[in-house]
Amino acid sequence: MRSPQRRALPTREGWWFLGATLLLGAAAVDAGINLYFLTFGMMVCLLIAGIALSEIGLAGLRVKRVLPPAVHAGTPYLMGITLENKKRRLPAFSIEVEDLIDGRPIEKRCYFLKLPAGRQQETAYRHTMARRGRYTLSGFRLATKFPFGLVQRARAVADNDELWVYPALAPVAAALLRGLPGRAAAGPDWMPSRQGEFRELRAFRPGDEPRDIHWRSSARRGVLLVREMDDEQARQATVVLDNDPALSADAAAFERAVSQTAGLCVELSRRGFSVALAVRGGDMAAGVGPAHLARIMRVLALIAPDAAPLPGALRGIVVRVRPGAAPELDVAARAAAGRRTA
């Protein structure tokens, strides 16, 4: 961590007070009146005392941030700020904490009225990032006008963190969701399998495998029951984002496609699918869970048009997203998955 940078600037009221002090000093020298000299000395001492007390108030403070779990472009988030007073006896008053991104303030401040010695307090500010990407939180700016409001004493503290801003989440069309097989859409499109995760028990039908009969439940209910499993292949989904430069000339359409891809990945993961991502220039294997979804969001946060070919081997249900068009199921890939299950 670099050495903190400090600066002191008069406030608007401080400039007026400083002007009055200089004017009174000039009058005291010109007239030679002792009362003028006394008043001038008191005003100078007031300025010096304000600077000294503000410097004492900023000393011994330690600040850190609590990053939000996920930040999406265009969606407000809360950034936690914790301020600790390391001084043993002296409290700190009227402290403003401002976060810095790439060395520039984001104009969102947290205010601490009084922080006793040896204590810490937590608060948060609300902010919205307009664009996806990876940002560097370079540090903080601590400032105070205590005690007289005449001089603002500021201190810059370096504290680096990375803030990942994921794409905005576009809603998924209901018609597309109805076409997805698996547990989330039980119906005629659901694909049973002899291997996979247990789904339910149902009555035996002609043509069922005797090995699938659950004999204990059948004996208890007096009717033959068989186990049905979810097909693992049917519950895997691959979202393909075509980031071809020829299709991505319209920046707004490309950003909408990225948001649609992010919304699809989140919705498919929420519905229990194992989600894979395929883009030009690379792909990400299927996986489940918040950590895998965060890795997909980080890829989408930095994605740009690429002339490389799309991956050829796509598994499970395939949803294609192209800039300027609505997402759609790849019917050919879906039919191939059905033939493999059969």
N, C-alpha and C positions, 0 to 999 in steps of 0.2 A: 504494500500500500504506500502510495506516495505521501510526502509530507503535506498536511493540509494547507491550503492557501487561504489567507485571511484578507479581508478588506473592510474598510469602514467608510460609509457614505452618509452625508446628512440627509435626513428626510425633508419633505417640503417644509414642515414646521421648523426643522433644524436649520435650513437655509435662512429663513426669516430671523431665527434667533441668532445665527452667526452674523448676519448683516447688522442686526441691532447691537451686537457685542462690539463689532469693529467700529460702528458709528459712535458708540459711547466711549470707546477707547480713544478715538480721534478727538472727541470733545473734551475728554479728561486732559489730554496732552495740551490741547489748545488753551483751555481755560485754567488749568492748574487747580481745579477744585478737588479736594480730598474725597468728598462724597462720590464724585464721578469715578475716581480711581478705585474706591472701595466696591462700588457696584460693578465696575468692569472686572475686577478681580473675582468677584463672586460668580459672574456669568462664565468666565473662563474656567473656573474650578468646576462649575456645573457640567460644562462640556467634557472636561477631562474625567470627571467622576462617571459620567454616562458611558464613555468609551471603556473605562477600566471595569465597570460593573458588567457591561455586556460581554467583555472578554472573559471575565470570570464565569459568567453564565454559560458560555459556549465551551469552556474547558471541561475535559473529563466526560464528554458525551460520546456514547457509542450507538450507532444506528445500523440497523439491518432491515432487509425486506423479506417478506414471506410471499413467494411467487404463487400465483393462482395455478390450479391443476391444469387448466386448459384455457387458452385465449383464442377467440375466433374473430376475424376481421369484421368490423361493423357491429360487434356485440359488446356492450359494456362489461367490464370486469372490475374486480376489487383487488387492489394491490395492498397487502398488509405491510405496515411500517412499525417497527419496534424501536423505541428510544430508551436507552439505559443511561442513568446518571451514575458514573463511577466515582464521583466525589464522595468523601466520607462524611462531610458535615454540611456542605452548602447545597441548597436546592437550586434548580434552574427554573427560570420564569420566561413565559412568552416565547417559546421556541417554535419556529416554522421549519419544516423539513420539506424540501423539494427534490423530486427524483430527476435524474439526468439520463437522457438517452443520447449516446454518442457525444457526450459533453454538452448537450443542449437541454435546458429545462423543458419539461412538458407542461408547465403552467398548471400543475395540480399540486396543492400544498396540504400538508397535514399540520395541525396546530396543537401544541401542548401548552396549556396554561401554566401548570406548575408540576414540576417533577422533583419529588423529594430526593434527598441524598440516598444513594444505595438502592434506588428503586427503578423499575422500568414500567413503561406504559405502552399499550398497543392501540393502534388505530388503522384506518385504511382510507385510501382515496379511490374514487371511481373514475375510470378513463375508458376511452374507446380508441382502438387502433383502426385506421381506415384501410390499411393494406396488409396483406399477408407477407410473411417473410421472417427472417431472423434478425433481431435487434440486440444491440449491446447496451445494457444498463451500466453506465460507466461510473456512477457514484451518486452523491447527494450534495445538496447545498443547504447548510444549516444557517439560519439567520435569526436575529432578535433585535428588537427596538427597546428592550428593557434597559433602564427603568423609566426614562423620561420621554421616549419617543422622538428624540432629537437626532440621534445617530443610529443607523442600521449597521450592525456588525454582522458580517457574513463569513462563513467558513466552508470551503469545498473539501469534501472527503471522497477519496476514490474507493469504490467497492464494485467490482465487475460481476455482472450476472448476464446470462443469455435469456432473452425473452422470445419464445417461439410463438408467432402469431399464425394460427392455422387459417385455412380458407373459411369463408362464410359457409354455413350449412344451408344449402337450398333444399326445400321440401321435395320429397319423392312423390311422383304421381301415383294416385291410388290404382290406376289401371296397371301400372308396372308392378306394383306390389301384389296384386291379385294373381299375376302370372308366375309368381315365384313358388316353386315346390318346397317341400320340407315341412317341418313341424309348424312353421308360422302360417302356412296356408294349407291346412288339411282339407282335402277335397279330391276331385278327379285328377289333379296334377301331382298328387303326392305319390312318391315312388317307394314302395316297400322293398325290403331286402332281407336276405337271410343273415347278413352280417351288418353290424352297426350298433347303434345305441337303442336300448329297449324303448318301445313306444307305448304299446298297450296289449291287452289280451282281447281276442275276439273269437267268435264261434267258428268251429272248423267248417271249411267248405271243400267240396270235391276238388281234387287237384292239389290240395295243400300237402306239404311234406309231413309225414308222420313224425319225423324227428323234431319238428317245431311244436309238437303238442306239449303243453304244460300239464303233466299228469296229476300233480298235487292239486292244482286249482280245479282241474276237470273232475277229480274224484270228490272234491268238496262241494261243487255245484251240481254234479250229476249230468254234465254236458261237456262234450269235448271242446277245449279251448286251446288256441295256438298263440304263440308269441309273434308279435310283429315288431320289426326293427326299422329304424330310419336308415335309409341308404346314406352312407357317408359321402359318396360322390354327389348325391343330390343336394346335400347340405353344404357343399362347398360352392362358393361363388367367386368369380373373377370379374373385377371391374376394370374395363379397358378404357383408358383415356387416350384418344388419338391426338397427340400434341404435335402433329405435322405442321411445319411452318407455313405450308400453303393454306392450311385450314385455320391458322391462328393469326392471320393478318389483322383481323379485327380484335383489338385488345380487350374490349368489353365482352365480346362473345367468348373469348378464351377464358376470361375470369369467370364467366357464368358456367362454363363447362367444368372448370376446376371446382367451383362450389357445388355443382351437381354431383361430381365424383365424390367429394367429401361427404355430402349428405347421404349418398347411396352406401358408402362404406360404414358410416355410423348406423344407419337403419338396418343394414344386413347383419352387422355385428350384434345389434340389440335383439334381433330376431333369432339369434343362435347359429348363424352361418359362420363357417370358417372362411374368412375373406382374404383374397389375394388381389394385388394391384399390378396391372401391366401398363407400361407407358413406353414410348419410344426412348431408347437409351438405357433401359433396364426394367426390372420387374421385382416384385416382392412376393415371396412364397406365402401360401395361405397360413393363417393363424387365427387365434381367438384371444380375447382378453383385452383389458385396457392398455397394457404395454404394447401389444402388437398394433392396436388401433392408433396409439400415439406415434409409432414409427411410420405408419401410413400417412398420418397428418403432417409429419415433418417432411416427408417426400413431397407432398402436395404443396406445402408452404413455400418450397423453393423451386418448384417445377417451372420450366420454361419450354418454349418450342424447341424441337429437336428433329433433325433429319434422319436419325437412325431408324432402322426397321422395327416394327412391333414384334414382340415375342411371338413365336409360332405355336408353342405348346400351351394351350389354355385348358384348364380342368374345371369341371363342375358347371354350374350355371354361369353363363357369360352375359354380362351387361356392357354394352358399348356406349361410350359417350363421345360425341364429336362436337366441336365448337359450332354454334349456329343451328344445332338440331337437338331434338329431345332425346334423352337416353332411351335405349331400346334393348330388349332381350335378343340375343343371337339365337334364332330359331334352329339353325343348323347345328350349332354346338349343343343345344339342349336336346335335340333329337338323337345326336350321337351319344350323349350321356344316358339317355333312356335305353338305347340299344345295348350299351355296355352293362346296364343294370339287369336287363332281361337276360 
